[in-house]
Amino acid sequence: MKSSVRTHCLAILGLFSIAFFSSQSLSQIAEDEATVTYPSSYFAEYGSVTAKDMLDRIPGVGSTTGGGSSSSGGFRGGGGGSGGRGFGSGSSSSEILINGKRTAGKNNQTSGILNRITADQVDYIQIIRGTSGELDVRGSGQVVNIVTFEEVSASSLQYQINADHQYDGHTQPGGDLSYSNRIGGLDLVLSAVAEPRYNHEESKEDSVLGDLSSNDRVIEERTTEQTSYEYTANLGYEFSDRTSARFNGLYSQNDNPTKLERSTTDFTQQPNAIANQFEDIPGNQDNWEIGGDFETFFNNGDRFKVLFVLNQDNRDSTRERFDLFNDGNSEKNLFLKSGSVTEEEIVRSSYTMDMFTGQDIEFGAERAVTTLDSNLALGLPNSNGTPSSAFGGLVPIPVSNANSTVEETRYEPFLIHNWVINTRMSLESHVLYEYSEIEQKGDVYNKRDFDFIKPKVDFRYDITPTLQLRGSAEKIVTQLRFSDFVAATDDQDEDSNTFAGNTNLRQEWFWKYDFNAEYRLPNDAGVVDANLFYHDHHDVIEKIDVSPSEDDLKSANGNIGDGKMYGLRVNASVRMQMIDMPNLLVSSAWSVQDSEIEDPFTGIDRRFARYGRGRWTLSFRHDIPEWSMNWGGSWSNRFDGNEKIYDIDDVLDLRGDPSTSVFAEWISPNGTSWRFDARGLGSNNQCRERMRFVGRLSTGILEEIENRCSTRGWTTSLKITGTF
């Protein structure tokens, strides 16, 4: 196999991997290293079609059911993930590398590429539980490295034909076509996807007044006709055995036109009055992204790397609500138009060098510029104003901070020290300095500077080759949501049309303490891990009072103070070898958590908003190689109770029924996959109780209690995947 930058990187990763496989086991867990290596032969009996299928067979890594992240931790794509702050400096979840490299993208992630790498292109898969300066990511719980063959014998054309059938009778087709090849030093993967995202939701809300007498019943039916179209290109080129570059591009169209029908029965009148409404909400969404990186190794083993990402997300929505009358006529009573353009420019450069035996240091800097252009227009039927065609024929209503541009320029120099103390212990230390400037222009003007020092330490101790302990402490500064700076639409409350913006937001930050233990069962029987965590939060962002007067109560997201979170998560992914069923993989994830913060409206101590008590998930996958078949299912349920959202004049309590899904897949003799899925089985109701108060929440004068439950019903789908 000829020398390349890929083999150069993997050779150094050999500090954490092994190079032999036992004839008595399909995969051999190293006796003295922190890496598990699965050769392609391990997956031969399963008839895997893609690299994603291969990961799903590894305990504790992929998805037991093949439909998402694993119940025991799962994985996410390299590059920081959509919506994160810059490229990110690592996380507690798994990272995916391909040939030792992550994708220089955020929306165009490595995880999506796994479905487009055919199984016959994969040489072996590494699960790297240690840490090293040669890894393309830092601070991850574990790293999954997909290594392809150096030379691909022929190009590959992969296809997927699929269709979703909804419980309301709607059927929507989709498809995925991808092409991969290696031409000299050029690796390429091109794809085009049409993904059905149709959604039909039915809901019923019953409300009572403060004296518990019946108030009204609201029945809604919401339908979103959406198909997501996505086109991606992932290119890699090796200039020499020391220098390489990668380029990634993505364009996505995600228009989501929505229709809504609403019927309200008023029980306070006799006979009961019924009011009908209709909403038309055309929605336009599209985004694009390009990213790339360049890497070179020097004669002394030092490495220089530079990455960049440019992306843009465009959203426009116009909500028009009509009253419907018995004579067939209608009258518009709401016009609400919103639009936003979000752009991001990121560049990151670093230099990695050895210091002493077992130690290396990486230093560099990241610069990111993020911009939001936002606008909002509200029209209502008002006899005191002049209707305008620009406001749907209704009267324009002034909205504070409706048109704004928010821009953040951030600089982040960093220093990362990696120390392999011995074969069992490693220590990774980070020091990052963040300086940012946020400027808001438009209806309001504000300009502020922020700076933070963000340290981190990550210590790992392999008590045995199969038992690892890990402790970490890190200061995390969360990214501000620019939509919180400006006025925005409120689609969660019919009694409210818009949210107020807050131009004085500060970044929320917290100290994050984690203790992890992971045990890999002998003979590849599975993985059990636990995580005990404590978060010390500062400048927490939730709802605050921004009321202009007592007669005009308003709230907006703002900094409410300090709080804490803590909890325990336990995951297990085990092959049922004890009952002589090694091809039955059962996974479970159980978590329990609590939090505490002072409510700004009432002064009481309560949980963080939307911070539930925990969740329990069970799933299984049963492979039957002699029938070229596999099947499985999953069940997930959160622990209901005290998952609330507090506002200036109401409290929302969230709860829901378990979610259940099943699947079955057959691999034909020519390698074509036929997969059937059924999702959202059972009642699957998601409910909320809203308690409204007269005036402020702090007065305690109950006005109304609303109980609302909604369901999207079940969805069945058929997917046919194959290669040419």
RAGI-V817379 format. One line per field, one symbol per residue. ss: DSSP state (a for helix, b for strand, c for the rest). psi: psi as a letter, one per 30 degrees, with the letter a starting at -180 (. if undefined). Layout:
ss: ???
psi: ???
This chain:
ss: ccccaaaaaaaaaaaacccccccccccbbcccccbbbbbaaaaaaacccbaaaaacccccccccccccccccccbbcccccccccccccccccbbbbbccbccccccccaaaaaaacbaaabbbbbbbccccccccccccccbbbbbbcccccccbbbbbbbbbbbccccbbbbbbbbbbbbbccbbbbbbbbbbbccbbbbbbbbbbbccccbbbbbbbbbbbbbbbbbbbbbbbbbccccbbbbbbbbbbbccbbbbbbbbbbbccccccbbbbbbbbbbbbbbbbbbbbbbbbbcccccbbbbbbbbbbbbbbbbbbbbbbcccccbbbbbbbbbbbbbbbbbbbbbbbbbccccbbbbbbbbbbbbbbbbbbbbbbccccccbbaaaccbbbbccccccbbbbbbbbbbbbbbbbbccccbbbbbbbbbbbbbbbbbbcccbbbbbbbbbbbbbbbbbbbccbbbbbbbbbbbccccaaaaccbbccccccccbbcccccccccbbbbbbbbbbbbbaaacbbbbbbbbbbbbbbbbbbbbcccbccbccbbbbbbbbbbbbbbbbbbbbbbaaacbbbbbbbbbbbbbbbbbbccccccbbcccccccbbbbbbbbbbbaaacbbbbbbbbbbcccccbbbcccbbbbbbbccbbbbbbbbbcccccbbbbbbbbbccccbbbbbbbbcccaaaccbbbbbbbbbbcccbbbbbbbbbc
psi: klklfefeefeefffgllglkkffkekjkkfglgkkkjlffegeffhkeleeeeeffkkgdakefggalkfheallllgflkfljbflglaflkkkkjhgklkileeileeffefgjleffkelkkjjfaklffkgllglelkjjjjlkekkellkjklkklkkklfgfkkklllkkkkkljjbgkkkjklkkjkkhkkkkklkkklllfgglkdlkkkkjkkjjkkkkkklkjkkkjeaffklllkkkkkkkhkikkkkkkkkkjffkklkkkkklkkkikkkklllkklllkkkklegflkkkkllkklkkkkkkjkkkkkklfgfllkkgkkjkklkjkkkkkkkklkklkdlkgklkklalkkkjkkkjklkkkkljjfglklkffhgglkkkkkkhfjlkkkkkkkiklkkkkjjeaffklkkkkjkkkklkkkklbflkkklkkkkkjlkkjkkjjelffjkkkkkkkkkjlkkjfffflklkjgfjfgkelklljfgklkkllkjkkkkkkkjklhhfakklkjklkkjkkhkjakljhkflffiklllkljfalalklakkkkkjkkhffghifgjjkkkkkkklllklkkfefglklllkgjlfalkkkllkjkiefghlllallkkkljljgjlkkafglkkkkllllkklllkkkjlfggkkjkkkjlhlaehkklkkkjkljbleffgjkekkkjkklkfalkklkkjkll.
